């Protein structure tokens, strides 16, 4: 085959490959948006909200950035984010991302955060050696059906007296199996 014809066939093959691969990359792109997951009121009457968000992670569509944002009246806002596969959700075995804060008026502390979908119970050890035990919640079934990226996450917003603060965390499955323990928790 003459060299010119070989180059033309080679260039044509590259163009065809780009045309075939470009739509599949674009299919993994997601439009950035956020969804309100939960709302409530603190014991002192201040509102709180939890939102989940999604966007492309960086300049490519090969990875999505999933995040959770906590807006806590009398405390402020905090959040976290992590990469997930396109069309997917938080990885199995996600441990915990949490924050422990004193409300501005000093009346209450709030422990908030997220755990993986397999976590059924969280036990926080306080600085006075007491324990705070609660069950994290999943986003509503309607939200989990509509947004795949909300399927393997649970959240919590728990208020407690300001006599101590969180120093350790343990998470447990529905069968009571210890999933994760951190004996040196430090608030964000």
C-alpha positions in Angstrom: 0.0 0.0 0.0 1.4 3.4 -0.9 2.5 5.5 2.2 0.0 8.3 1.5 -2.9 5.9 1.4 -1.7 4.2 4.7 -1.6 7.6 6.4 -5.1 8.4 5.1 -6.4 5.2 6.5 -4.6 5.7 9.8 -6.1 9.3 10.1 -9.5 8.0 9.2 -9.3 5.3 11.9 -8.4 8.0 14.5 -11.3 10.2 13.5 -13.8 7.2 13.7 -12.4 6.2 17.1 -12.8 9.8 18.4 -16.4 10.0 17.1 -17.3 6.6 18.7 -15.6 7.3 22.1 -16.7 11.0 22.5 -20.4 10.3 23.1 -19.6 7.6 25.7 -17.5 10.1 27.7 -20.2 12.7 27.4 -22.8 10.1 28.7 -20.8 10.0 32.0 -21.0 13.7 32.5 -23.5 15.0 35.0 -25.1 18.4 35.4 -24.1 19.9 38.8 -27.0 20.0 41.2 -28.0 19.6 44.8 -31.0 18.0 46.6 -32.4 18.8 50.0 -32.4 15.6 51.9 -33.7 16.7 55.3 -34.7 19.7 57.4 -35.4 20.2 61.1 -35.3 22.5 64.1 -32.8 22.5 66.9 -33.9 22.4 70.5 -33.3 26.2 70.6 -35.7 26.6 67.6 -33.0 27.2 64.9 -33.4 25.5 61.5 -31.0 22.9 60.1 -30.8 21.3 56.6 -28.9 18.5 55.0 -28.2 18.5 51.2 -26.6 16.1 48.8 -24.8 17.3 45.7 -23.2 15.9 42.6 -21.0 17.3 39.9 -18.2 16.2 37.6 -14.9 15.7 39.5 -12.4 18.0 37.8 -12.3 18.5 34.1 -13.3 15.0 33.0 -16.5 13.1 33.2 -14.8 9.9 34.3 -15.4 10.5 38.0 -18.2 12.3 39.8 -17.9 14.3 43.0 -20.5 13.5 45.6 -20.9 15.8 48.6 -23.0 16.4 51.7 -23.6 19.8 53.1 -24.9 20.5 56.6 -26.4 23.9 57.4 -26.8 24.1 61.1 -28.6 27.2 62.6 -26.5 28.7 65.4 -23.4 26.8 64.3 -22.8 27.5 60.6 -22.2 25.2 57.6 -19.8 22.4 56.9 -19.6 19.7 54.3 -17.5 16.9 52.8 -17.1 15.4 49.3 -15.6 12.3 47.7 -15.2 10.9 44.2 -17.7 8.2 43.0 -18.0 6.3 39.7 -20.3 7.8 37.1 -23.8 6.5 37.7 -22.8 5.1 41.0 -22.8 5.9 44.7 -20.7 6.0 47.8 -18.3 3.0 48.0 -19.1 0.1 50.3 -17.2 0.5 53.6 -17.4 4.3 53.7 -16.7 4.9 57.4 -17.8 8.3 58.7 -17.4 12.1 58.1 -18.7 14.1 61.0 -18.5 17.3 62.9 -19.2 18.1 66.6 -20.1 21.8 67.4 -21.4 23.9 70.2 -24.3 26.2 69.2 -23.4 29.9 69.4 -25.7 30.5 72.4 -24.0 27.6 74.3 -27.3 25.9 74.9 -26.7 22.7 72.9 -24.1 20.7 71.1 -24.8 19.2 67.6 -23.1 16.1 66.2 -23.8 15.8 62.5 -22.4 13.8 59.6 -22.7 10.9 57.2 -22.0 7.2 57.2 -22.2 4.4 54.7 -25.5 2.7 53.9 -24.6 -0.4 55.9 -24.4 1.6 59.2 -27.5 1.1 61.4 -26.2 2.5 64.7 -23.6 5.1 65.7 -22.2 5.3 69.2 -20.3 8.4 70.2 -18.1 8.4 73.3 -18.2 11.8 75.0 -15.4 13.4 77.0 -17.2 12.7 80.3 -17.2 8.9 79.3 -21.0 8.9 78.7 -22.3 7.6 75.3 -24.6 9.1 72.8 -26.2 6.4 70.7 -28.5 7.0 67.6 -29.6 5.6 64.3 -28.5 7.5 61.1 -31.2 8.0 58.5 -31.3 7.3 54.8 -32.5 9.8 52.2 -36.2 9.1 51.4 -37.0 6.1 49.1 -38.2 8.6 46.4 -34.8 10.4 46.5 -32.8 7.2 46.4 -34.8 5.9 43.4 -34.5 9.2 41.5 -30.8 9.8 42.3 -28.5 6.7 42.3 -25.8 8.7 44.1 -27.9 8.9 47.2 -28.3 5.1 47.6 -25.5 4.2 49.9 -25.4 7.1 52.4 -27.0 7.8 55.7 -26.9 11.1 57.6 -27.4 12.3 61.2 -28.0 15.5 63.0 -28.1 14.9 66.8 -28.4 17.4 69.5 -27.2 16.8 73.1 -26.4 18.8 76.3 -23.2 20.9 76.2 -21.7 19.1 79.3 -19.2 17.2 77.1 -18.0 16.7 73.5 -17.4 13.7 71.2 -14.0 12.0 71.6 -14.7 8.6 69.9 -17.0 7.0 67.4 -18.1 3.5 66.7 -20.4 2.3 63.9 -22.4 -0.9 63.8 -24.3 -2.9 61.3 -28.0 -3.9 61.7 -26.8 -7.2 63.2 -24.7 -5.4 65.7 -21.3 -6.1 64.0 -18.7 -3.4 64.7 -17.9 -1.7 61.4 -15.6 1.1 62.4 -14.1 2.6 65.6 -12.1 5.8 66.1 -11.0 6.4 69.7 -9.4 9.7 68.9 -12.2 11.7 67.1 -11.4 15.3 66.5 -14.1 17.7 65.4 -13.6 19.6 62.2 
